[in-house]
């Protein structure tokens, strides 16, 4: 089938602002959006810039806005979106070139919530025990691939980039609800802050955007509720 | 193009499991940088699914000797047995250590780490399939990558994200540092470092249908090969039996570990004929050959008879949801079928390089087949060949390899740095890379010599001539094609002349590594006149221990490849006929 692809292009070396460019190409309905971008890059315009690696939705490189919604370009097929297909960089982060944004502030927010297991107790020579039920409490948020689709779909984040954002809260949740971790209180103190979890206005954009199917808004609500348990 | 200088004691190239594990070991003891062309969490370790084996004996009796036996037998006796002993023995502490760092393993009712069956892993040296693979649903690699990155964040490890290392500086046989390209700016960075570990992963992109990420282009092995360092056992490339038809996306062996069955067009469980005792859980080389044979004999399914089915329909929705959530999601996303109700079309997919940069058990890089050490240079993970996988890797042993030998690489860096003094590099260190880039920037673009065209022909021809079954004829044909592609590569041009995020430039440089990987694969395969593990010669069907119980070392010799050989280190297990 013939596809009319519109890409928001920006080259900092020549452009003052972004502009739309159109590409007409033949595609199989079963191809990924990422395959279309490769067709443009490889056989039409080699300067098109986008990130990609695994091409099947596990590395988190290619989050972008497709027809107005955040998704991974490698996880959506041509037949699932309407034609023409409009592609833009994810919103709220500075654009470096074309579909590539600067991820620094995103990873800084992630690091703020201490995204690592903290437990000073001597663990012994074998594994710590954890019941399947305790393990299940944080199962959903272990799936995060840090693609930024959730955070950059959040209207609060668009207007206040000091907000840590959904992805950071998801990664806090992963440890707050892990029975092996001893630092929930410290993390929850950070998330009680003015730029923490209570900035969330439950728009649910993040849940819709998550390519891993994480119940992001629910995780944020869990964290909000948990902050009420500390004094 | 700016040239920026950095001074470190050690540099790790690549931030997948092996690189991060090495960093955790080395960072407390030196000024260390980890350089990755991606972000660490984008590394392909994250795509590993099924598990990481260790004889924890959480489900049933097990011990690391049985694991070692299976690994050696799975390797078709090409693995170096002292190295295999280290892998299997250190496996147990490695898994426990990851758990202590927070890895969310799936759990048994008693709270211990859950373990599942996997191909080629048995109890009592072949008696029955073993519950040995420790797992976190079917996203074990993701959890390992996340946990190791989290640990690095907690330690404050220094990362250079989206910097691509493209050159190593070795003077008088001693490593002095690396040169990298900053993707966001086009600047060149000189990293002084007397200890350098390459943990750059594999090179599945030499084939058309692959489970590998676009980024897996053999950068580490390519950089060293171009400096005269040999590559070991390149003819042994693993094709995973169950890639999604045409796309090659991996569907974990865990699917069969949990009871999934392969069926041909008639619904026959054909593995019963090829491996009567462990059937669908035979090692990957055997299962991939069985599928290829079924297809070539007309038993493949579909209008072109070119795939078989992976049938999970008898497992039940609950098992699939709990234990195989990701791979069944891939099937829903890309094939649009429901694996709870329908069998999945699959075909073998290029998956894992058993070969790579030769190292000893301390991850020290060897510069020849006699075992000479290249001081200051290390490699671990898929980019390295220790060799613990020999001619065929068992499932789950790659995740084990990255942590066991990643740690050893880190320890070796510490030992080396503490006993040597820093070297300095002048701005001249950037000259070679700068010239290469300037050449691409100045050469006028000619679409007839574009990167995608040459790469596509490379991948198509490797798929055709150097895949599961090989002959003198197909490999000789491929040698000619590669020679012609290399001639064309000399004139390759790019259209993008910009400094910012010029990934066309990087794809052009990576293409040379892909050509290097293909040359060494085909030359080693053509010379090896036997069938062993993943290397199947239709014209030499038997394994030949008398002449070929040895590792291939492929050296760059102008535009061609020169071969040398190193004897396999045996141990407890004498080579025997491999039956399952």
Boltz contact constraints between the chains, C-beta under 6 A:
constraints:
  - contact:
      token1: [A, 12]
      token2: [B, 500]
      max_distance: 6.0
  - contact:
      token1: [A, 13]
      token2: [B, 498]
      max_distance: 6.0
  - contact:
      token1: [A, 42]
      token2: [B, 452]
      max_distance: 6.0
  - contact:
      token1: [A, 46]
      token2: [B, 494]
      max_distance: 6.0
  - contact:
      token1: [A, 46]
      token2: [B, 495]
      max_distance: 6.0
  - contact:
      token1: [A, 46]
      token2: [B, 496]
      max_distance: 6.0
  - contact:
      token1: [A, 46]
      token2: [B, 504]
      max_distance: 6.0
  - contact:
      token1: [A, 47]
      token2: [B, 496]
      max_distance: 6.0
  - contact:
      token1: [A, 49]
      token2: [B, 501]
      max_distance: 6.0
  - contact:
      token1: [A, 52]
      token2: [B, 214]
      max_distance: 6.0
  - contact:
      token1: [A, 53]
      token2: [B, 38]
      max_distance: 6.0
  - contact:
      token1: [A, 53]
      token2: [B, 42]
      max_distance: 6.0
  - contact:
      token1: [A, 53]
      token2: [B, 213]
      max_distance: 6.0
  - contact:
      token1: [A, 53]
      token2: [B, 214]
      max_distance: 6.0
  - contact:
      token1: [A, 53]
      token2: [B, 215]
      max_distance: 6.0
  - contact:
      token1: [A, 54]
      token2: [B, 47]
      max_distance: 6.0
  - contact:
      token1: [A, 54]
      token2: [B, 213]
      max_distance: 6.0
  - contact:
      token1: [A, 56]
      token2: [B, 249]
      max_distance: 6.0
  - contact:
      token1: [A, 58]
      token2: [B, 46]
      max_distance: 6.0
  - contact:
      token1: [A, 58]
      token2: [B, 47]
      max_distance: 6.0
  - contact:
      token1: [A, 59]
      token2: [B, 42]
      max_distance: 6.0
  - contact:
      token1: [A, 59]
      token2: [B, 46]
      max_distance: 6.0
  - contact:
      token1: [A, 61]
      token2: [B, 42]
      max_distance: 6.0
  - contact:
      token1: [A, 96]
      token2: [B, 184]
      max_distance: 6.0
  - contact:
      token1: [A, 97]
      token2: [B, 500]
      max_distance: 6.0
  - contact:
      token1: [A, 97]
      token2: [B, 501]
      max_distance: 6.0
  - contact:
      token1: [A, 100]
      token2: [B, 501]
      max_distance: 6.0
  - contact:
      token1: [A, 111]
      token2: [B, 153]
      max_distance: 6.0
  - contact:
      token1: [A, 115]
      token2: [B, 150]
      max_distance: 6.0
  - contact:
      token1: [A, 116]
      token2: [B, 150]
      max_distance: 6.0
  - contact:
      token1: [A, 116]
      token2: [B, 153]
      max_distance: 6.0
  - contact:
      token1: [A, 116]
      token2: [B, 154]
      max_distance: 6.0
  - contact:
      token1: [A, 117]
      token2: [B, 102]
      max_distance: 6.0
  - contact:
      token1: [A, 123]
      token2: [B, 100]
      max_distance: 6.0
  - contact:
      token1: [A, 126]
      token2: [B, 96]
      max_distance: 6.0
  - contact:
      token1: [A, 127]
      token2: [B, 96]
      max_distance: 6.0
  - contact:
      token1: [A, 127]
      token2: [B, 99]
      max_distance: 6.0
  - contact:
      token1: [A, 127]
      token2: [B, 113]
      max_distance: 6.0
  - contact:
      token1: [A, 129]
      token2: [B, 111]
      max_distance: 6.0
  - contact:
      token1: [A, 130]
      token2: [B, 107]
      max_distance: 6.0
  - contact:
      token1: [A, 130]
      token2: [B, 111]
      max_distance: 6.0
  - contact:
      token1: [A, 131]
      token2: [B, 111]
      max_distance: 6.0
  - contact:
      token1: [A, 132]
      token2: [B, 107]
      max_distance: 6.0
  - contact:
      token1: [A, 135]
      token2: [B, 107]
      max_distance: 6.0
  - contact:
      token1: [A, 142]
      token2: [B, 104]
      max_distance: 6.0
  - contact:
      token1: [A, 146]
      token2: [B, 41]
      max_distance: 6.0
